[in-house]
Amino acid sequence: MATLRQKAQAKDTLKACILEYQTWDAEYCKSALLSLQRPASKPEPSTILVENGSLGDSGSDTGEFICTEFEEETGVSTTTGTAESFDVYVSAEFLRHPGYDSCTPAARNIMVGDDSDYMPFMPFADDPTFGWKAYSNEYKYLAWQVYRPDPDLEIIAIEAIQRLTIGGGMDPLIIDAMGLFPARPKPTSTPAITRLTRLAARRDFPTPLPPGWTHSLRYSPPYSDAGPSAVFQSLLDSFCHNPSCLTGYCTVHLGCIPEPVPVVPSVTLEALSLSAEKICGAGCFLTPTLLPQITETEWTEDDEELLRTVLTHSPDALPCDLATICRRPCFEVYKRQGKYLESLKSSKDRAARRRIDKKSGMIFSGRDISSAIIRALVTRSPAASATNTTLTARITVDAITSVRRRFRYSRYTMLSLIDLGPRQWKGCRCIAKTGQAKCDTKRCPCALALRECDPRVCTGCSLRVRRGKWGLGLFISEDANTGDLVSEYMGELIYDDTVQARDHISRHKGRTYLFQLNSKLSIDSGFVGNEARFINHDPKHFNTQASILMVNGEHRIGFFATKHIPEGSEILINYGPEFFKEQNPSGLGSAGGVSTSVATPKRMGNAMGKEVTRVEEDADASYEPSPDSGKGTSQESKAD
Ligand SMILES: C[S@@+](CC[C@H](N)C(=O)[O-])C[C@H]1O[C@@H](n2cnc3c(N)ncnc32)[C@H](O)[C@@H]1O
């Protein structure tokens, strides 16, 4: 419960933010409007516009032309007459810019589920050949018919929460309970702040913001008196439980992976001690002879609880790591860890162990999400700011290193963190060249995502998009061998209804970026995707094949080389027999809004047959988030 002081503090902060924003906004709008104002341009003296007559090649020409001269100062035409002769300059023909849409870059698939029932706008509104009737039939309402919260209020709320939590040390749950924030969404089981934080992580913030304002709601640990286990629980709540994701406020694995359960210790304390490689510092449990000289510190009940909580989820953690989390000397932690492990031997705990064993879905090869988070916290640089991104990046990197590293261009890269071959990933080519953690080239997706080079996303460094035989194509700039992973197809994960709706747009444009993933989901890289969206089709000379693999409960599409691919070649796949077949050719973009419904949407891998290999295990176990989560995301992303 919030105290009266806290309520007043929250109200004042919110008011201050509203006022600051409004003052800044008025100034900003004024200067933005002024910047848009057309500068008073002076036309060239005696500009001659040719309105009639025919022009030959460059050079002198004579003939009957009507000329208009313009007043230098005002730009108003003053005289109209006939010029007898003037010079003609014929410039090179201006080529029309190809009508390619831009696409938001993605480093992984984004779960969208279904687009909302509200049609945001009519695409190709000025193009009479677009079948607008059929397209609008896919939606129930127009977007303007639904109330949308003011996006400015969201920004104000995010800034106010930021000030209250990070600046004012207030517990987000207390702020939440006040129900004060204007961007508080409709009643839902998800706390408003969690939703706002998610939103902040995903929405596009306008570049200009009042000075000092943040662009996102940074992760702030709860400072409440609730105790360390609440802090730890909030960490588990905030980070995705999929060990190959571990992203804060992940938007892909929504509600599909259970929360971690307590973990059974798999080694004795003695065995654990043997695995410690180096002494962590003064008071390390590995230096027993020096310990008698050190005075033990006082442990509060909170300190004890923190250690117990961490051990519940990561009993095999090294005392040296635990010491960093608990901020206590390592030998003191070691003693308590021993006691904790002893306590588990009681009959009551054995029953719990059996229970835990039954639902050990979260335990992956002895490594579970909790231990990955713990390791991430341990290795987090104290100098690093507590931003969501930093923490996420560290956690991801740590999760990779704490398990075994994957190696590049291999089928195994697409498999899980556990199924690894004997070789180690050596880093992407950019790292090899520069010797730095980040390659910082414009092409490197890791650099684009402002993170360390990561084997999962770095396969794209050696790929280039350029004009090919069928529009843009994807070309490889280094040799690939049979079986090498060339790229992953990434985009929005959508259900069939949305596939159907978006198919109208694809067909009208004559370019389709839909790939069938499994019986329920397709990946659309029309709006969000990576360079794999430019892979063209060649049923005879294809050099890669799509494989749909189950990676830690999630379907992903990888393109693997079917033969040696020399540097410079275009990457080609076989889209499948259905892709270029027209089930209903008349339905293609008929003029005047005549019904153009198409029976089967155009997608790559439609047949789900030979052209796309699928892992055995995935036949029915298709990844599907809970119905709630799919819809929720869709609505949220619309609101974004
Ligand atoms: C996934 S996109 C490939 C990238 C596309 N070339 C571009 O410029 O964006 C698929 C689209 O490329 C075109 N395409 C690819 N391979 C083709 C082929 N063999 N013949 C004709 N069109 C092709 C079709 O328009 C198809 O809908």
Ligand as a Chemical Component Dictionary entry (heavy atoms), coordinates in Angstrom:
data_LIG
# 
_chem_comp.id                   LIG 
_chem_comp.type                 NON-POLYMER 
_chem_comp.pdbx_formal_charge   0 
_chem_comp.three_letter_code    LIG 
# 
loop_
_chem_comp_atom.comp_id 
_chem_comp_atom.atom_id 
_chem_comp_atom.alt_atom_id 
_chem_comp_atom.type_symbol 
_chem_comp_atom.charge 
_chem_comp_atom.model_Cartn_x 
_chem_comp_atom.model_Cartn_y 
_chem_comp_atom.model_Cartn_z 
_chem_comp_atom.pdbx_ordinal 
LIG C1  C1  C 0  10.907 -13.126 -51.082 1  
LIG S1  S1  S 1  10.807 -12.015 -52.389 2  
LIG C2  C2  C 0  12.393 -12.060 -53.061 3  
LIG C3  C3  C 0  13.028 -10.711 -53.154 4  
LIG C4  C4  C 0  12.534 -9.874  -54.292 5  
LIG N1  N1  N 0  13.227 -10.226 -55.516 6  
LIG C5  C5  C 0  12.682 -8.369  -54.040 7  
LIG O1  O1  O 0  13.183 -7.668  -54.889 8  
LIG O2  O2  O -1 12.279 -7.904  -52.967 9  
LIG C6  C6  C 0  9.813  -12.946 -53.458 10 
LIG C7  C7  C 0  9.428  -12.221 -54.710 11 
LIG O3  O3  O 0  10.532 -12.121 -55.608 12 
LIG C8  C8  C 0  10.120 -12.340 -56.948 13 
LIG N2  N2  N 0  10.789 -13.559 -57.459 14 
LIG C9  C9  C 0  11.654 -14.307 -56.812 15 
LIG N3  N3  N 0  12.108 -15.310 -57.578 16 
LIG C10 C10 C 0  11.497 -15.195 -58.771 17 
LIG C11 C11 C 0  11.535 -15.931 -59.988 18 
LIG N4  N4  N 0  12.290 -17.000 -60.140 19 
LIG N5  N5  N 0  10.774 -15.494 -61.001 20 
LIG C12 C12 C 0  10.004 -14.402 -60.875 21 
LIG N6  N6  N 0  9.919  -13.675 -59.752 22 
LIG C13 C13 C 0  10.647 -14.052 -58.702 23 
LIG C14 C14 C 0  8.629  -12.530 -56.884 24 
LIG O4  O4  O 0  8.065  -11.262 -57.099 25 
LIG C15 C15 C 0  8.367  -12.954 -55.469 26 
LIG O5  O5  O 0  7.089  -12.617 -55.008 27 
# 
loop_
_chem_comp_bond.comp_id 
_chem_comp_bond.atom_id_1 
_chem_comp_bond.atom_id_2 
_chem_comp_bond.value_order 
_chem_comp_bond.pdbx_ordinal 
LIG C1  S1  SING 1  
LIG S1  C2  SING 2  
LIG S1  C6  SING 3  
LIG C2  C3  SING 4  
LIG C3  C4  SING 5  
LIG C4  N1  SING 6  
LIG C4  C5  SING 7  
LIG C5  O1  DOUB 8  
LIG C5  O2  SING 9  
LIG C6  C7  SING 10 
LIG C7  O3  SING 11 
LIG C7  C15 SING 12 
LIG O3  C8  SING 13 
LIG C8  N2  SING 14 
LIG C8  C14 SING 15 
LIG N2  C9  SING 16 
LIG N2  C13 SING 17 
LIG C9  N3  DOUB 18 
LIG N3  C10 SING 19 
LIG C10 C11 SING 20 
LIG C10 C13 DOUB 21 
LIG C11 N4  SING 22 
LIG C11 N5  DOUB 23 
LIG N5  C12 SING 24 
LIG C12 N6  DOUB 25 
LIG N6  C13 SING 26 
LIG C14 O4  SING 27 
LIG C14 C15 SING 28 
LIG C15 O5  SING 29 
# 
